Amino acid sequence: MKILVAVKRVVDYAVKVRVKPDRTGVETANVKMSMNPFCEIAVEEALRLREAGAAAEVVAATIGPTQSTDTLRTALAMGADRAVHVLHDPDPARPLLPLAVAKILRAVALQEKPGLVILGKQAIDDDCNQTGQMLAGLLQWPQGTFSSKVLLDKEKQKVTVEREVDGGIETICLDLPAVITTDLRLNQPRYATLPNIMKAKSKVIKKVTPEELSVDIRSDMEVIEVNEPPKRKAGVILSSVDELLDKLKNEARVL
């Protein structure tokens, strides 16, 4: 069985995000970029399933500019067998929306014919948390979102997913092929070793375009302006409960 894993190149989680001076978007020039943390978890889970004998091949896929090849090389260094790079130069005014991403991944899935597609539940740049669900809908495959545990039964062609919900842990059983999105507590991603980083340089990365996949990625949304959130005002220390009540009533006007 083949597992398809979607990964995304984002601003590194440790970097302070800054808005461009012209307010057209977020500054990415000379900024450290890395794989989305939830995508790292997705890659790790796919590799563990392959190592357990439940899958024969792990294919990583990404959508983005030429620099996104580095993200695919990271997935390959972690252990993925090969990769697919859908080339797309981003336009800050016309961002690639989750529906467009899901349509592209659907086209890739129809070509690769995986038994399981694993994605991070969301990306840390836009926090949309929509692509996995939309992909499952477009493919008409069952979905297990926010997974904290995945058990794959290759013989029965079923996957059992424990997912985190507001009331606790929900356990569902899905028929394959299926789509799974990963939560933080699913696993701890491995670090790529130096020998595997060197091996990754010789692994195959197939390059295609949305046009070659017959996918229309035109965006219906235009970003007019991006602004940083207002700075938080300094707090004050009050001397009594009466003073607190007075401020809540007359200044904050919440009472």
Sequence and secondary structure as in RCSB ss.txt:
>XXXX:A:sequence
MKILVAVKRVVDYAVKVRVKPDRTGVETANVKMSMNPFCEIAVEEALRLREAGAAAEVVAATIGPTQSTDTLRTA
LAMGADRAVHVLHDPDPARPLLPLAVAKILRAVALQEKPGLVILGKQAIDDDCNQTGQMLAGLLQWPQGTFSSKV
LLDKEKQKVTVEREVDGGIETICLDLPAVITTDLRLNQPRYATLPNIMKAKSKVIKKVTPEELSVDIRSDMEVIE
VNEPPKRKAGVILSSVDELLDKLKNEARVL
>XXXX:A:secstr
 EEEEE  EEE TTS   B TTSSSB  TT  EEE HHHHHHHHHHHHHHHTTS SEEEEEEEESGGGHHHHHHH
HHHT SEEEEEE   BTTB   HHHHHHHHHHHHHHH  SEEEEES  TTT    HHHHHHHHHT  EEEEEEEE
EEETTTTEEEEEEEETTEEEEEEEESSEEEEE GGG       HHHHHHHTTS EEEE TTTTT     S     
             S HHHHHHHHHHTS   
